[in-house]
Amino acid sequence: MKTVHALLVAIKTLVATVAQAATWETTGPNLLSNGGFEQGMATWGVTGQKAAVAVDDEVRHAGRRALRISATGQPGEVRVIAGAKVDPAKKYRASFMAKTRGVGHDPKLSNADFVLDMAASVGLVAYAGDRGLDWCPTAEAVGLSGSSDWKSYSFDVMELQPATTHVQLHLLFHNGAVGTVWFDDVELKEISPRRPSLMLGSAAMDNIFARSEKPQVEARITNDAAPRTVTLRWEVRESRGVRTANGERRVALAAHAARVEAIPLGQEVGHYIVTAELGDQGTPRDHDRLEAAVVPDPPREPCASLGLWPGDFSLARKAGMSWTRDMAFWRYLEPEPGQWHWDLLEAKLKQANALGLKVVLCFNQVPRWESSAPPENAAFFIYPPKHWDNLARFVEKVVTRLGSHVAAWEIWNEPVIPWGWKGSAQDIVTLHRVIHDAIRRVRPDAIIIGPCICDGGLMLKGATFQAGLPLGILKYCDGLAIHPYREPRGPEATFFFEELGQLRRFSAEHGIRQGTWITEIGWSSAEFPWSPKLKTSELDQAAYLVRSAVAAVAQQVRLFNWHALREADYVPDPYGRNFGLVRARIGGPKPGYVAYALCAHYLAQARFVRRLTDVGRACPPNQVAGEAKWKDLRPASIRAVDGYWFEQSGGPLLIAWSISGRQETIELPAAGELRVEDALGSVVHLKPQAGKVAIALSGLPVYVSGLRL
């Protein structure tokens, strides 16, 4: 009876002790051998009704086997026991998975000595050698009853008698119990005070700071245990690995509380990687990593032609952009005839305008109810409409409702490629005529651009565009919209500047008064799927962005719109996912965001003067594209260095780079010290020697101030 009453005191119904669970965590290996019963009953002993115990190959939580104990209300107990050596100075947690079916008491029993609150339980018994020390006094033994699927159970042993040498875990069916319990994944592990956790973050969206803000990372340290003091160590490196700051400090933590410590970034422009760790003597360490950026303050009068989409408009404005782009998807705005969903798009356009961004709105995607696609075709939205009049009505409705928020209208997105449009060349002409005329009826002075031709080197072919489009389509376009993707090669290797010049001359010859609009361009920082050996790194992406943007501004494009601001985590392949300049899931800038923001800073109010063509060595033939589609654009001579002179209010500005990415050195005349800042914000000052300055160039552009034209 003494044992029964002691057990009655020790056994308690399982109640979640949240504070304790948050304070302690398991460490080290499982001290119970064969806790999953994969080796049958090896290391386990049975007392009482042995016939009630079996290893089950059919019902198990994990692995191949579990333990089954069944009871039918017969007198006597059933115990399954395993032992483990322990250290009485330490604390332990017992845990297991259990499944129950009809566990309870035989209702015919009336002897109160045999009727417990729980018919089955799990607990620990402590031993000093061969001498039992009774049930562990601070263990919360777990009771089981009723029917349930697999559940996780645990209890902690917070104190052992000093003489304890080992413990036994008892899986117990009490006298007179009925039902079945399956046990699996039985563990006994040491526990220790939960280590403080560390998380890096910041007050800025995606950890992107303007210089005038207070650029700092916040280290949030959460302590779920008793008061303690830990050491916080941190390091800040710029994206190419150069350490810019580091430090450490002791931090006093109150019990069950959090504390925030500031890690300064400084105010120098750059893309930074911040790492931090914390720990104290005898406590496991925690660590975290974060990317951050410091960019110039957005200019009051930004460069008139730079844009960024899609994504957060506030980040586009912080980068110094003037433009963004959005889509008027017919199938979403009018999913059923006469059912209009304006809220999302209208709110986005208003937000963009409030931040000072001009918007190009592009029509796209036919709804299923109006599509001429075959029934059940999943790509129904790229087929021509069944009734062109319905398209005209849709466009008029959109322009009437949203026209005050739109600076330019793009007729359609990429109708010249198979995945953009399934109609014929004549259908594309009709598409442009219908949309153009509908816009004009509502807003006669609107800027309308098209036909969104793609793939550099194939834009102009004799008297037609891509896909056999007749040049006559231009009468429906005020500006020439293009998507001149060049990946995986760089802009100079595919004669980007030369092609923009060709289009500029073409526009002048054909009366295209609004010039060239690059409504999409980009390089993905991933392997090129059609040539896996060709990979654009994140630094390559940053370099190509700046080099193409500078060339576009020099060729007086009306819009250079980078695709995309944020990575597309919904795209399954890495190539399509990684065009963005800000990371999708974890947030934080890529180097390209800093490079674009610094480029926008330098090009604000800058006037193009001329291209740098008289320095550097001749470019080796293998550093330019060999594909036939580029040959008509190749100039008579190519230099290994490319660069552009601009005039600013503060004097001349040279933007230059090596087109191959290999280091090149140029010498330029200089009367005084030059300031050279690379595309990621690293600054050096160079003094002339004998009236000249030698400037080392890589594929990453530099901005050189202090020269004379």
Steps between C-alpha positions, in 0.01 A plus 500: 500500500789735572624465141152562362451815708847629406412442139168680544692804618758480220264439204334812360294570191722653229465877502708717266749689712578769245741702712714194580495373141614839379774515762663159446602311187634152435866446424710197415405145400211281610610318817252219438621239255240365254243767585327436168473121555668436165694215669188354657512487880880522522602712807139496628367280780142400585336427837145390565279370218762435234242373253357852481825640349603465133699673228264621226610507133171647378430797727802728553584866505841486334733232374381141468371417847330624816418349841143392575362443853144371538295445815165333556419598858683208662658547844865596507722752329692493173834681494745541213830635632826639357792650692765770446796637693457862616689775677307621807630854444324520163142534386319275253195479276312180421293508184308251288232460237184313600178387336206387715185298440234458767736550794312512833387289797288191521167641631441183708791591729400680821815483711617859525858385550504383138307784335741776390428817306694355210498133398844519336800718574869558436747601772857474626642315799840605637759252631820517706674186384253218567300704751183661374446865595129500408340709225698806397345771718512784248394300194153562364399144415265488204157342515323351196130427443230487237562469127722721286734487205876541545588782737822629646544491881783607728590577860810646661711372788630818659659349812659166588619382838879537532547122525322428170704287258236404245130518429238268357223614268175311565226459240221390732146357478338514844301236681160451340569713192354426155597614149811519283792741485767509230835662590772619260799737491562477875786730606681616809729798442683758702351846507672831555380859527381608160766712335417860422385539141630759256317656209629780277264752347456871444244776497544551123305307238722217378786652704551774239596839644539838341809683617304758696328227702677330788648191334521234766411136546314390811605185682201371697610269780226297672573332833252231606696401809639653817691829492839474332766699319607405149752629249371639172755502216439640154674565173404710199645426158426651163379258234849430360623387841681807633431547870375848582416465870498253787455503874376328810327594823372333814122505526311448827174313445207501739305180555240416236555825316634635172754770432597683181859602430597732212771406248597814304553478125642848450384737229721394212312372196532126464357151506580338834490154652458506879575192708455475875532236768447485872591267780635480850707249688331162492214617278463390137535784253236640269571696185327682216580666168338790319551704182458877515564801281573869531407703192512872415199707595256507207567810287234769495515497122580140406625376165197531274532161331578239769237259627457186708220244525315302630516522875484751781465851363669646808814301421489618139482859619777448756719377213448834324260380231261714297292221346331172571282268295186303572255273321132542423411132482163471329436154648542634856336840461190351332499125578136477396312736267418818689665389827774754571779469758673836520619524858846345483624659178352842576658504847839407353489776242403757762785388724751525216383852415511607864868400509575702188520206260360516149326185379499310171185288500504201267189316380522121514324162530157428356237353740378145440149613416630711210795285386501330160713218642384139467289380795698412816819654362705610802664783304166651396613850601752538212244433225326783311155601627194356330359851462736794446220738603510355852873573518434859391231536767738360767778742403266800504379399847856471634618828350193682630546364852880505533621745238589778743759272667672382180779680314522262204301205364667186367276318254589139591776300668726312258246409229783403260607188690311168514437512875374859479243472221345219295355711222644573157705804397178655370333433836783694665436793267128483583584483870701823472235678294215410736684597818651816349164624375327421830759697700480794261121519532535554876834686524602653166833625638611167653846356429455154343793264450549167323547247345724360780752327277748272676839332476782732407649454156170391349299818541534646153511277193457690178143622459361304798540454871509166680226248420453658159341816639467765226651838578156645443412397854697805614212732414339373818808575714631833627806325643690181421469248788770234515626220728866468397605209722860391427574235762721329566748732327577855604373813324822585312551143376157526335544859378222643714606861450518449123154342486346784699663740257350309209154519657546868575576572136213277392257692725615832354456371145147371566368790704484315832495817704521338846815299423604166655350355819672203662205377706691186606864399515694289745759235575424210733766419760480129418612249241371562151280191437586473130875527567558367853871585494410867469403643838440858598617560856339759726797732440464444124132589531590824676765584240279426197216703650713814534672457165173455311329784687787741424495402132122543486512848655779592259277394209216712637249223564180625658489211747746242628287272719680221682325168552468436786515675835436188709583137430202291389477220759192361324706410191625139529827526305801698634548687172151649496504562875822702529455810284415704811724741691342424839468150642156347512471276804754627751501859377807716468673662203720337242804697377302608192264714707788707636657524155177626342436754778855639468464513122175696536678737738776578248271523196255739666518822298802371306530585130668255265797645311671218311613140515856416601657349188863609505651311796574141582626218286318336214248244617590136425246333265403235759366769735207588275206285390546267208131431427390599154210705633741762636726538198307785336548711814875451540695825463821529300718496811445397861705602800547293817387804702160661469404831654275803477561867572221696668480861612367575848457821694818409688700439186578210266420142596654193339333160541728222377564125522670202340259324264648154564521528878877457484706775655593781263693816578451834330697823537321832489634855533420660834597826666388403850378220720230275356221335694422149374194317635411156375145379437467361853618812682871430562692831469867574431676830435774506236767768464655570159858406420662709226157640408334158460297262710492122447157353567455124543174374352306176543159395377343699782466864382669790677392863525795736457463861614755780470607449138499758226341428165 
